[in-house]
Amino acid sequence: MDGNIMIEARDIHKSYGSLEVLKGISLDVARGEVVAIVGASGAGKTTLLQILGTLSAADSGSLLIDGTDVSKLNDKALSQFRNEHVGFVFQFHHLLPEFTALENVCIPALIGHRDRARSEARARELLGMMGLSERLDHKPAQLSGGEQQRVAIARALINSPSVLLADEPSGNLDSVNRDEIHRLFFSLREKLGQTIIIVTHDEGLAGMADRKITMSDGRIM
């Protein structure tokens, strides 16, 4: 695998029953690249993102992430790999309501048995980068939608993942917060060299990406 390639997917097929959702997807994503995946609903975008994030397994084809062939990993090794190498941001932020912003961000690090003091320091740093230094002790209900999504992004970054995957990350936000979240993704690439793949219906966000991939009927156009 080329050292500059972060994700290498080859001939990915996926069906649910008799419905063929992905029909032979091949895709390379370079380190530090921001890629947007667009297409109509039902084109297979989210299914592809779930496979790239190891949340779902392809029926056939191969997937290498940062040089690791994930199809060769057993369930336990795959869970560990996902925790260490893949960060997820969803349309609905899935923050735990009883925990503060700081605690929510720390959760993936603690699941990965990382040092608590070091994890909290990293969480503070990331929340600062998100402009949330004053909101560390606030619970999700005390935060705006845009703030909650920034907490979710910080949480996705806590383990310094190889790749950040985002599924409609601004789909639930008003235009001001949406623009802020869009700019944030690109600043993460500048500051952290982060590789990012975003599934979006937002043409503005897709147009900002290094590369826009259009899917239709389970294929890349």
C-alpha positions as CSV (number, residue, x, y, z in Angstrom):
1,M,0.0,0.0,0.0
2,D,1.2,3.5,-0.9
3,G,2.3,5.2,2.3
4,N,0.4,8.3,1.2
5,I,-2.9,6.4,0.9
6,M,-5.0,6.3,4.1
7,I,-8.0,4.3,2.8
8,E,-7.8,1.8,-0.1
9,A,-11.2,0.1,-0.9
10,R,-11.4,-2.3,-3.8
11,D,-14.5,-3.7,-5.5
12,I,-16.8,-3.4,-2.4
13,H,-20.1,-5.2,-2.7
14,K,-22.9,-5.1,-0.2
15,S,-26.5,-6.5,-0.3
16,Y,-29.3,-6.6,2.1
17,G,-31.4,-9.6,1.1
18,S,-32.1,-9.3,-2.6
19,L,-31.3,-5.6,-2.6
20,E,-27.8,-4.9,-3.9
21,V,-26.8,-1.6,-2.3
22,L,-23.1,-1.3,-3.3
23,K,-22.1,-2.6,-6.7
24,G,-18.3,-2.8,-6.8
25,I,-17.0,0.4,-5.2
26,S,-13.3,1.2,-5.5
27,L,-11.9,4.2,-3.8
28,D,-8.5,5.6,-2.6
29,V,-8.3,8.4,0.0
30,A,-5.0,10.1,0.6
31,R,-3.7,11.1,4.0
32,G,-4.9,14.6,5.0
33,E,-7.5,14.6,2.2
34,V,-11.0,15.9,2.7
35,V,-13.5,13.9,0.5
36,A,-17.2,14.6,0.1
37,I,-19.6,11.9,-1.0
38,V,-22.8,13.1,-2.5
39,G,-25.8,11.6,-4.3
40,A,-29.5,11.1,-4.0
41,S,-31.0,9.3,-1.0
42,G,-30.7,5.5,-1.5
43,A,-27.5,5.8,-3.6
44,G,-25.6,3.8,-1.0
45,K,-23.6,6.7,0.6
46,T,-24.3,5.8,4.2
47,T,-23.8,2.1,3.6
48,L,-20.4,2.9,2.1
49,L,-19.4,5.1,5.0
50,Q,-20.4,2.3,7.5
51,I,-18.2,-0.1,5.7
52,L,-15.3,2.3,5.5
53,G,-15.8,2.9,9.3
54,T,-15.9,-0.9,10.0
55,L,-19.4,-0.7,11.5
56,S,-20.6,-3.0,8.7
57,A,-18.7,-5.6,6.7
58,A,-18.7,-5.8,2.9
59,D,-20.0,-9.0,1.3
60,S,-16.9,-9.0,-0.9
61,G,-14.0,-6.8,-1.8
62,S,-11.1,-5.5,0.3
63,L,-10.5,-2.6,2.6
64,L,-7.2,-1.3,4.0
65,I,-7.2,1.5,6.5
66,D,-3.7,3.0,7.3
67,G,-2.1,-0.2,6.0
68,T,-4.3,-2.6,8.0
69,D,-6.5,-5.1,6.1
70,V,-9.6,-4.9,8.4
71,S,-11.2,-8.0,6.9
72,K,-8.5,-10.1,8.6
73,L,-9.4,-8.8,12.1
74,N,-11.6,-10.8,14.5
75,D,-14.4,-9.0,16.3
76,K,-12.4,-8.0,19.3
77,A,-9.4,-6.8,17.3
78,L,-11.8,-4.9,14.9
79,S,-13.5,-3.1,17.9
80,Q,-10.1,-2.1,19.2
81,F,-9.0,-1.0,15.7
82,R,-12.2,1.1,15.3
83,N,-11.8,2.7,18.7
84,E,-8.2,3.7,17.9
85,H,-8.3,4.6,14.2
86,V,-11.8,5.7,13.3
87,G,-13.7,8.8,14.5
88,F,-17.4,9.2,13.8
89,V,-19.6,12.3,13.6
90,F,-23.3,11.7,12.9
91,Q,-26.2,14.1,12.0
92,F,-27.6,13.6,15.6
93,H,-24.7,14.0,18.0
94,H,-25.6,11.1,20.3
95,L,-24.1,12.8,23.4
96,L,-24.9,11.2,26.7
97,P,-27.3,13.6,28.5
98,E,-26.1,12.9,32.0
99,F,-22.4,13.7,31.3
100,T,-20.8,17.1,30.8
101,A,-19.1,18.1,27.5
102,L,-15.7,17.2,28.9
103,E,-16.9,13.8,30.1
104,N,-18.6,13.0,26.8
105,V,-15.4,13.8,24.9
106,C,-13.4,11.5,27.2
107,I,-15.6,8.5,26.8
108,P,-13.9,6.9,23.7
109,A,-10.4,7.3,25.4
110,L,-11.6,5.7,28.6
111,I,-13.2,2.8,26.6
112,G,-9.7,2.4,25.0
113,H,-8.2,2.2,28.5
114,R,-6.2,5.4,28.1
115,D,-4.9,7.4,31.0
116,R,-7.7,9.5,32.5
117,A,-5.6,12.6,33.3
118,R,-4.0,12.6,29.9
119,S,-7.4,12.0,28.2
120,E,-9.0,14.9,30.1
121,A,-6.1,17.2,29.1
122,R,-6.5,16.2,25.5
123,A,-10.3,16.7,25.8
124,R,-9.8,20.2,27.1
125,E,-7.4,21.0,24.3
126,L,-9.9,19.7,21.7
127,L,-12.8,21.6,23.2
128,G,-10.7,24.7,23.2
129,M,-10.0,24.2,19.5
130,M,-13.8,24.0,19.1
131,G,-14.2,27.3,20.9
132,L,-15.9,25.6,23.9
133,S,-13.4,26.3,26.7
134,E,-16.2,28.0,28.7
135,R,-18.6,25.1,28.3
136,L,-16.6,22.1,29.6
137,D,-18.9,21.5,32.6
138,H,-22.2,22.0,30.7
139,K,-24.4,19.0,29.9
140,P,-25.8,18.6,26.4
141,A,-29.2,20.1,27.3
142,Q,-27.4,23.4,28.3
143,L,-25.7,23.6,24.9
144,S,-27.0,24.8,21.5
145,G,-27.2,22.4,18.6
146,G,-24.0,23.8,17.1
147,E,-22.2,23.4,20.4
148,Q,-23.4,19.9,20.8
149,Q,-22.1,19.0,17.3
150,R,-18.7,20.5,18.1
151,V,-18.6,18.4,21.3
152,A,-19.4,15.4,19.2
153,I,-16.5,16.3,16.8
154,A,-14.1,16.7,19.7
155,R,-15.2,13.3,21.0
156,A,-14.6,11.8,17.5
157,L,-11.0,13.2,17.6
158,I,-10.0,12.2,21.2
159,N,-8.1,9.1,20.2
160,S,-6.3,10.9,17.3
161,P,-8.0,8.6,14.7
162,S,-6.5,7.9,11.3
163,V,-9.7,8.9,9.6
164,L,-12.7,11.0,10.6
165,L,-16.0,9.9,9.0
166,A,-19.0,12.3,9.1
167,D,-22.6,11.4,8.0
168,E,-24.6,14.6,7.3
169,P,-22.8,16.4,10.1
170,S,-24.5,19.7,9.5
171,G,-27.9,18.4,8.4
172,N,-29.6,19.3,11.6
173,L,-28.2,22.8,12.0
174,D,-29.2,26.3,11.0
175,S,-27.2,28.1,8.4
176,V,-24.9,30.0,10.8
177,N,-24.0,26.8,12.8
178,R,-23.7,24.9,9.5
179,D,-21.2,27.2,8.1
180,E,-19.2,27.1,11.3
181,I,-19.1,23.3,11.3
182,H,-18.0,23.3,7.7
183,R,-15.1,25.7,8.4
184,L,-14.2,23.6,11.4
185,F,-13.6,20.4,9.3
186,F,-11.1,22.2,7.2
187,S,-9.3,23.8,10.1
188,L,-8.9,20.3,11.6
189,R,-7.1,19.2,8.4
190,E,-4.8,22.3,8.7
191,K,-4.1,21.8,12.4
192,L,-4.1,18.0,12.8
193,G,-3.5,16.8,9.2
194,Q,-6.8,14.9,9.6
195,T,-8.1,12.7,6.8
196,I,-11.9,13.3,6.6
197,I,-14.7,11.7,4.6
198,I,-18.1,13.5,4.7
199,V,-21.4,12.2,3.3
200,T,-23.5,15.3,2.7
201,H,-26.5,16.7,0.8
202,D,-25.0,20.1,1.3
203,E,-23.5,21.3,-2.0
204,G,-21.7,24.2,-0.2
205,L,-19.8,21.7,2.0
206,A,-19.2,19.3,-0.9
207,G,-17.8,22.2,-3.0
208,M,-15.3,23.0,-0.2
209,A,-13.8,19.5,-0.2
210,D,-10.6,18.5,-2.0
211,R,-12.6,16.0,-4.0
212,K,-16.3,15.4,-4.5
213,I,-17.4,11.8,-5.3
214,T,-20.9,11.4,-6.7
215,M,-22.7,8.1,-6.1
216,S,-25.7,6.8,-7.9
217,D,-27.5,3.4,-7.6
218,G,-24.6,1.8,-5.6
219,R,-21.8,3.0,-7.9
220,I,-19.4,5.9,-8.1
221,M,-20.2,8.0,-11.1
